[in-house]
Amino acid sequence: MQNSPHRKEEIMLAGFSIVPIGTGSSIGDKLAEVMKIVDASGLPYKINPMGTVVEGEWDDLMKLIRKCHMATLKKGERVLTTITIDDREGMTGRIDAKVKSVEKRIGKALKK
């Protein structure tokens, strides 16, 4: 794999948020379209009020985020996409494990 800085088998987390700009104050319909794309990807994900976290391989994550970005851009004139990558070699299943680790340390379940 020559274009990717990561080995194909590396699993990582990507947190991303997409904000359509110039569409008014309500963006729920546009974000619902993005979530249909994320859900159809088959990748493990968690949505929260400020974005989405997806777990997968580098190329799959970038392809998904680009698809979501471009779908949003098609319905408006400007889109702001923010991406945060958590890349830890040799770790998988972290989309749930990270929260469970914190809960274990404080001794109780957190609000999800």
C-alpha positions, 0 to 999 in steps of 0.5 A: 500500500503506497498511498497510506502511511499505515499498514492495512491491518492497523485498526484505529479510531477516527472521531469526526464532525461535519458542519454544513455552513450557510444552510440555516440553524438546523442541520439535522436533516443533513446530518441524518443523511451522513449517519445513513452513510456511516451506518451503511459502511458496516464499520463500528461507530458511536454517535454523540451530540458533537460528532461520530467515532468510527473504528476501522482501518486507515483507508476505510475510515478516510474513504468513509469520511470523504464520502460523508463530506462530499455528500454534505457538500453536494447539498450546500456550498460549504462544509467544515469537517473536523477529524481526530485520529487515535492510532495505537498500534496493536489495539483493536475493539477500542471503541468500547474498551476506552470507555470501559477502562475509564469506568473501571478506574472510577468504579461506576458506569458513565452516562452514554 
